[in-house]
Amino acid sequence: MRVELVLSALDMALGSRKPESVIHHSDQGSQHASLAFGKRCREMGVRPSMGTVGDAYDNAMAESFFASLECELIDRKTFRTKTEARLAFFTWIEGWYNPRRRHSALGYLSPMNYEEKHRAAQANLDKPGLPTGPLAPGLDGGERPGG
């Protein structure tokens, strides 16, 4: 795998999602340990996190994603060209996995719905006059005053 591939993927993810803060967790792959990747992370305000060698648990979410990708797409289709494969992967990720596929680790929300809920909770925390903290009304499942 070339460094350019992970740089392009990072750029695409940041461009489409526009997150306020990101931790990019990866394995010990040379492309993620490269100077170019580290530089891009600094430029984009991304905090890199690299798993330890031989520790399958620190990357469980990524492993789950790739297991789903393999089972739900790769094992079910043969690609005749790289272009066909790219389109299928893009369609599966951006048309199914991110907007609609529910995940038990995300409270049975899709990744996009989870992000929206997280952003809304953050926006409520940032509003002046509203209580903040882990037990703020409305964020722990309780009702807001007057609601």
PyRosetta script that sets phi, psi and omega in degrees:
from pyrosetta import init, pose_from_sequence

init()
pose = pose_from_sequence("MRVELVLSALDMALGSRKPESVIHHSDQGSQHASLAFGKRCREMGVRPSMGTVGDAYDNAMAESFFASLECELIDRKTFRTKTEARLAFFTWIEGWYNPRRRHSALGYLSPMNYEEKHRAAQANLDKPGLPTGPLAPGLDGGERPGG")
pose.set_psi(1, 136.4)
pose.set_omega(1, -179.0)
pose.set_phi(2, -92.8)
pose.set_psi(2, 153.4)
pose.set_omega(2, 179.0)
pose.set_phi(3, -60.5)
pose.set_psi(3, -35.9)
pose.set_omega(3, -178.4)
pose.set_phi(4, -58.5)
pose.set_psi(4, -34.1)
pose.set_omega(4, -179.8)
pose.set_phi(5, -64.7)
pose.set_psi(5, -47.1)
pose.set_omega(5, -179.4)
pose.set_phi(6, -71.3)
pose.set_psi(6, -30.9)
pose.set_omega(6, 175.6)
pose.set_phi(7, -65.3)
pose.set_psi(7, -43.5)
pose.set_omega(7, 178.5)
pose.set_phi(8, -64.0)
pose.set_psi(8, -41.1)
pose.set_omega(8, 179.2)
pose.set_phi(9, -64.3)
pose.set_psi(9, -42.2)
pose.set_omega(9, 178.4)
pose.set_phi(10, -63.6)
pose.set_psi(10, -45.6)
pose.set_omega(10, 178.6)
pose.set_phi(11, -59.6)
pose.set_psi(11, -44.3)
pose.set_omega(11, -179.0)
pose.set_phi(12, -64.4)
pose.set_psi(12, -44.4)
pose.set_omega(12, -179.4)
pose.set_phi(13, -63.5)
pose.set_psi(13, -44.5)
pose.set_omega(13, -179.6)
pose.set_phi(14, -68.3)
pose.set_psi(14, -37.5)
pose.set_omega(14, 179.8)
pose.set_phi(15, -67.8)
pose.set_psi(15, -37.8)
pose.set_omega(15, -177.4)
pose.set_phi(16, -83.1)
pose.set_psi(16, -32.3)
pose.set_omega(16, -176.1)
pose.set_phi(17, -96.6)
pose.set_psi(17, -28.4)
pose.set_omega(17, -179.8)
pose.set_phi(18, 49.8)
pose.set_psi(18, 55.1)
pose.set_omega(18, -178.8)
pose.set_phi(19, -73.1)
pose.set_psi(19, 155.8)
pose.set_omega(19, 178.0)
pose.set_phi(20, -81.9)
pose.set_psi(20, -35.6)
pose.set_omega(20, 176.9)
pose.set_phi(21, -149.4)
pose.set_psi(21, 141.6)
pose.set_omega(21, -174.5)
pose.set_phi(22, -140.2)
pose.set_psi(22, 140.7)
pose.set_omega(22, 166.9)
pose.set_phi(23, -112.3)
pose.set_psi(23, 124.1)
pose.set_omega(23, 178.1)
pose.set_phi(24, -101.7)
pose.set_psi(24, 109.3)
pose.set_omega(24, -179.4)
pose.set_phi(25, -96.8)
pose.set_psi(25, 132.6)
pose.set_omega(25, -179.4)
pose.set_phi(26, -141.8)
pose.set_psi(26, 174.7)
pose.set_omega(26, 174.4)
pose.set_phi(27, -87.7)
pose.set_psi(27, -166.4)
pose.set_omega(27, -176.7)
pose.set_phi(28, -86.2)
pose.set_psi(28, 19.8)
pose.set_omega(28, -178.2)
pose.set_phi(29, -59.4)
pose.set_psi(29, 144.6)
pose.set_omega(29, -176.3)
pose.set_phi(30, -61.7)
pose.set_psi(30, -32.3)
pose.set_omega(30, -179.6)
pose.set_phi(31, -68.1)
pose.set_psi(31, -32.6)
pose.set_omega(31, 178.6)
pose.set_phi(32, -81.1)
pose.set_psi(32, -21.9)
pose.set_omega(32, 178.2)
pose.set_phi(33, -91.9)
pose.set_psi(33, -0.2)
pose.set_omega(33, -175.9)
pose.set_phi(34, -70.3)
pose.set_psi(34, 154.9)
pose.set_omega(34, 176.2)
pose.set_phi(35, -61.8)
pose.set_psi(35, -39.3)
pose.set_omega(35, -178.6)
pose.set_phi(36, -63.1)
pose.set_psi(36, -41.3)
pose.set_omega(36, 180.0)
pose.set_phi(37, -68.0)
pose.set_psi(37, -42.9)
pose.set_omega(37, 177.9)
pose.set_phi(38, -60.9)
pose.set_psi(38, -41.3)
pose.set_omega(38, 178.7)
pose.set_phi(39, -63.7)
pose.set_psi(39, -44.9)
pose.set_omega(39, 179.8)
pose.set_phi(40, -62.7)
pose.set_psi(40, -40.4)
pose.set_omega(40, 177.8)
pose.set_phi(41, -60.1)
pose.set_psi(41, -44.3)
pose.set_omega(41, 178.4)
pose.set_phi(42, -62.5)
pose.set_psi(42, -44.2)
pose.set_omega(42, -179.6)
pose.set_phi(43, -61.1)
pose.set_psi(43, -36.4)
pose.set_omega(43, -174.3)
pose.set_phi(44, -95.6)
pose.set_psi(44, 0.8)
pose.set_omega(44, 179.8)
pose.set_phi(45, 73.3)
pose.set_psi(45, 29.1)
pose.set_omega(45, -179.8)
pose.set_phi(46, -99.2)
pose.set_psi(46, 132.6)
pose.set_omega(46, 177.4)
pose.set_phi(47, -94.0)
pose.set_psi(47, 112.5)
pose.set_omega(47, 179.5)
pose.set_phi(48, -76.0)
pose.set_psi(48, 146.5)
pose.set_omega(48, 176.6)
pose.set_phi(49, -137.7)
pose.set_psi(49, 127.2)
pose.set_omega(49, -177.5)
pose.set_phi(50, -118.3)
pose.set_psi(50, 131.2)
pose.set_omega(50, 179.8)
pose.set_phi(51, -68.7)
pose.set_psi(51, 161.2)
pose.set_omega(51, 177.6)
pose.set_phi(52, -83.0)
pose.set_psi(52, 153.0)
pose.set_omega(52, -178.4)
pose.set_phi(53, -63.0)
pose.set_psi(53, 130.2)
pose.set_omega(53, 175.0)
pose.set_phi(54, 78.9)
pose.set_psi(54, 8.1)
pose.set_omega(54, -179.3)
pose.set_phi(55, -103.3)
pose.set_psi(55, 101.7)
pose.set_omega(55, -176.8)
pose.set_phi(56, -74.7)
pose.set_psi(56, -20.2)
pose.set_omega(56, -173.6)
pose.set_phi(57, -79.7)
pose.set_psi(57, -27.8)
pose.set_omega(57, -176.1)
pose.set_phi(58, -74.5)
pose.set_psi(58, -8.5)
pose.set_omega(58, 179.9)
pose.set_phi(59, -126.2)
pose.set_psi(59, 30.3)
pose.set_omega(59, -173.3)
pose.set_phi(60, -61.4)
pose.set_psi(60, -38.6)
pose.set_omega(60, -179.4)
pose.set_phi(61, -65.2)
pose.set_psi(61, -42.5)
pose.set_omega(61, 178.1)
pose.set_phi(62, -65.9)
pose.set_psi(62, -41.2)
pose.set_omega(62, 178.3)
pose.set_phi(63, -61.9)
pose.set_psi(63, -38.9)
pose.set_omega(63, 178.1)
pose.set_phi(64, -64.3)
pose.set_psi(64, -42.5)
pose.set_omega(64, 177.8)
pose.set_phi(65, -58.4)
pose.set_psi(65, -49.4)
pose.set_omega(65, -177.1)
pose.set_phi(66, -68.2)
pose.set_psi(66, -31.6)
pose.set_omega(66, 174.6)
pose.set_phi(67, -65.1)
pose.set_psi(67, -41.5)
pose.set_omega(67, 177.6)
pose.set_phi(68, -65.0)
pose.set_psi(68, -44.0)
pose.set_omega(68, 178.6)
pose.set_phi(69, -58.3)
pose.set_psi(69, -45.3)
pose.set_omega(69, -179.2)
pose.set_phi(70, -65.3)
pose.set_psi(70, -47.3)
pose.set_omega(70, -176.7)
pose.set_phi(71, -70.3)
pose.set_psi(71, -42.0)
pose.set_omega(71, -172.4)
pose.set_phi(72, -88.7)
pose.set_psi(72, -17.6)
pose.set_omega(72, -177.9)
pose.set_phi(73, -129.5)
pose.set_psi(73, -60.3)
pose.set_omega(73, -171.0)
pose.set_phi(74, -62.1)
pose.set_psi(74, -44.5)
pose.set_omega(74, -178.6)
pose.set_phi(75, -71.1)
pose.set_psi(75, -13.9)
pose.set_omega(75, -175.8)
pose.set_phi(76, -102.0)
pose.set_psi(76, -5.1)
pose.set_omega(76, -173.1)
pose.set_phi(77, -144.0)
pose.set_psi(77, 147.6)
pose.set_omega(77, 172.2)
pose.set_phi(78, -110.3)
pose.set_psi(78, 130.5)
pose.set_omega(78, -177.9)
pose.set_phi(79, -101.2)
pose.set_psi(79, 129.6)
pose.set_omega(79, -179.6)
pose.set_phi(80, -82.9)
pose.set_psi(80, -29.6)
pose.set_omega(80, -177.9)
pose.set_phi(81, -138.0)
pose.set_psi(81, 163.3)
pose.set_omega(81, 175.7)
pose.set_phi(82, -64.3)
pose.set_psi(82, -36.8)
pose.set_omega(82, 179.3)
pose.set_phi(83, -62.9)
pose.set_psi(83, -42.8)
pose.set_omega(83, 178.0)
pose.set_phi(84, -62.9)
pose.set_psi(84, -41.6)
pose.set_omega(84, 178.6)
pose.set_phi(85, -64.9)
pose.set_psi(85, -45.5)
pose.set_omega(85, 179.2)
pose.set_phi(86, -58.3)
pose.set_psi(86, -45.2)
pose.set_omega(86, -179.9)
pose.set_phi(87, -63.7)
pose.set_psi(87, -42.1)
pose.set_omega(87, 179.6)
pose.set_phi(88, -64.6)
pose.set_psi(88, -42.8)
pose.set_omega(88, 179.4)
pose.set_phi(89, -64.6)
pose.set_psi(89, -45.9)
pose.set_omega(89, 179.5)
pose.set_phi(90, -59.8)
pose.set_psi(90, -46.5)
pose.set_omega(90, -179.1)
pose.set_phi(91, -62.3)
pose.set_psi(91, -42.3)
pose.set_omega(91, -179.4)
pose.set_phi(92, -65.3)
pose.set_psi(92, -44.5)
pose.set_omega(92, -177.1)
pose.set_phi(93, -72.5)
pose.set_psi(93, -52.5)
pose.set_omega(93, -173.3)
pose.set_phi(94, -85.9)
pose.set_psi(94, -20.9)
pose.set_omega(94, -179.4)
pose.set_phi(95, -100.0)
pose.set_psi(95, -20.6)
pose.set_omega(95, -177.5)
pose.set_phi(96, -125.6)
pose.set_psi(96, -62.1)
pose.set_omega(96, -170.5)
pose.set_phi(97, -60.9)
pose.set_psi(97, -54.8)
pose.set_omega(97, -177.0)
pose.set_phi(98, -70.4)
pose.set_psi(98, -46.0)
pose.set_omega(98, -175.5)
pose.set_phi(99, -84.8)
pose.set_psi(99, -26.3)
pose.set_omega(99, -170.2)
pose.set_phi(100, -126.5)
pose.set_psi(100, -28.0)
pose.set_omega(100, -174.3)
pose.set_phi(101, -72.1)
pose.set_psi(101, 122.2)
pose.set_omega(101, -177.9)
pose.set_phi(102, -83.9)
pose.set_psi(102, 148.4)
pose.set_omega(102, -176.9)
pose.set_phi(103, -130.1)
pose.set_psi(103, 130.5)
pose.set_omega(103, 179.5)
pose.set_phi(104, -62.1)
pose.set_psi(104, -35.0)
pose.set_omega(104, -179.7)
pose.set_phi(105, -69.0)
pose.set_psi(105, -14.5)
pose.set_omega(105, 179.3)
pose.set_phi(106, -110.5)
pose.set_psi(106, 26.0)
pose.set_omega(106, -179.6)
pose.set_phi(107, 67.9)
pose.set_psi(107, 32.6)
pose.set_omega(107, -179.3)
pose.set_phi(108, 60.4)
pose.set_psi(108, 35.1)
pose.set_omega(108, 172.1)
pose.set_phi(109, -108.8)
pose.set_psi(109, 158.1)
pose.set_omega(109, 171.9)
pose.set_phi(110, -75.0)
pose.set_psi(110, 160.8)
pose.set_omega(110, 177.4)
pose.set_phi(111, -54.6)
pose.set_psi(111, -42.4)
pose.set_omega(111, 179.9)
pose.set_phi(112, -66.5)
pose.set_psi(112, -41.7)
pose.set_omega(112, 178.4)
pose.set_phi(113, -65.4)
pose.set_psi(113, -37.6)
pose.set_omega(113, 177.4)
pose.set_phi(114, -63.1)
pose.set_psi(114, -44.7)
pose.set_omega(114, 178.5)
pose.set_phi(115, -61.6)
pose.set_psi(115, -42.7)
pose.set_omega(115, 179.1)
pose.set_phi(116, -62.0)
pose.set_psi(116, -43.6)
pose.set_omega(116, 179.1)
pose.set_phi(117, -64.2)
pose.set_psi(117, -40.3)
pose.set_omega(117, 178.8)
pose.set_phi(118, -65.0)
pose.set_psi(118, -43.8)
pose.set_omega(118, 178.6)
pose.set_phi(119, -62.3)
pose.set_psi(119, -41.3)
pose.set_omega(119, 179.2)
pose.set_phi(120, -64.5)
pose.set_psi(120, -41.0)
pose.set_omega(120, 178.3)
pose.set_phi(121, -64.2)
pose.set_psi(121, -40.8)
pose.set_omega(121, 177.9)
pose.set_phi(122, -64.4)
pose.set_psi(122, -41.0)
pose.set_omega(122, 179.0)
pose.set_phi(123, -62.2)
pose.set_psi(123, -39.8)
pose.set_omega(123, 178.0)
pose.set_phi(124, -65.6)
pose.set_psi(124, -36.0)
pose.set_omega(124, 178.8)
pose.set_phi(125, -68.0)
pose.set_psi(125, -29.6)
pose.set_omega(125, -176.9)
pose.set_phi(126, -84.2)
pose.set_psi(126, -9.2)
pose.set_omega(126, -178.9)
pose.set_phi(127, -76.2)
pose.set_psi(127, 130.6)
pose.set_omega(127, 178.6)
pose.set_phi(128, -65.3)
pose.set_psi(128, 142.8)
pose.set_omega(128, 176.1)
pose.set_phi(129, 90.5)
pose.set_psi(129, -14.8)
pose.set_omega(129, 177.2)
pose.set_phi(130, -91.8)
pose.set_psi(130, 142.9)
pose.set_omega(130, 177.6)
pose.set_phi(131, -62.4)
pose.set_psi(131, 146.6)
pose.set_omega(131, 176.8)
pose.set_phi(132, -121.6)
pose.set_psi(132, 167.1)
pose.set_omega(132, 178.4)
pose.set_phi(133, 113.0)
pose.set_psi(133, 177.1)
pose.set_omega(133, -172.4)
pose.set_phi(134, -66.8)
pose.set_psi(134, -23.3)
pose.set_omega(134, -178.1)
pose.set_phi(135, -111.4)
pose.set_psi(135, 23.7)
pose.set_omega(135, 178.0)
pose.set_phi(136, -60.5)
pose.set_psi(136, 136.3)
pose.set_omega(136, -179.5)
pose.set_phi(137, -55.2)
pose.set_psi(137, 138.7)
pose.set_omega(137, 178.2)
pose.set_phi(138, 89.8)
pose.set_psi(138, -19.7)
pose.set_omega(138, -179.2)
pose.set_phi(139, -100.2)
pose.set_psi(139, -14.0)
pose.set_omega(139, 179.8)
pose.set_phi(140, -108.7)
pose.set_psi(140, 15.4)
pose.set_omega(140, 180.0)
pose.set_phi(141, 96.4)
pose.set_psi(141, -12.0)
pose.set_omega(141, 179.3)
pose.set_phi(142, -83.0)
pose.set_psi(142, 176.4)
pose.set_omega(142, -179.3)
pose.set_phi(143, -90.8)
pose.set_psi(143, 155.3)
pose.set_omega(143, 172.9)
pose.set_phi(144, -79.2)
pose.set_psi(144, 153.3)
pose.set_omega(144, 175.9)
pose.set_phi(145, -57.1)
pose.set_psi(145, 135.2)
pose.set_omega(145, 178.8)
pose.set_phi(146, 78.9)
pose.set_psi(146, 5.6)
pose.set_omega(146, -175.9)
pose.set_phi(147, -115.7)
pose.dump_pdb("model.pdb")
